[in-house]
């Protein structure tokens, strides 16, 4: 059996980064659940008042809820 040794500092950094990723994903799910539902009629009113949203994508994250 092979044994791999990882310095404590490196292991801590890997765990910290993994936890950060999980928290970000869970926070995005929570935010998505809090978004209010917008009917088609409301959406058309919004677009009429403020124009259609641009198609420029700044950041996309796929989250399964």
Secondary structure, 3 states (H helix, E strand, C coil): CCCCCCCHHHHHHHHHHHHHHHHHHHHHHHHHHHCCCCCHHHHHHHHHHHCCCCCCCCCCCCCCC
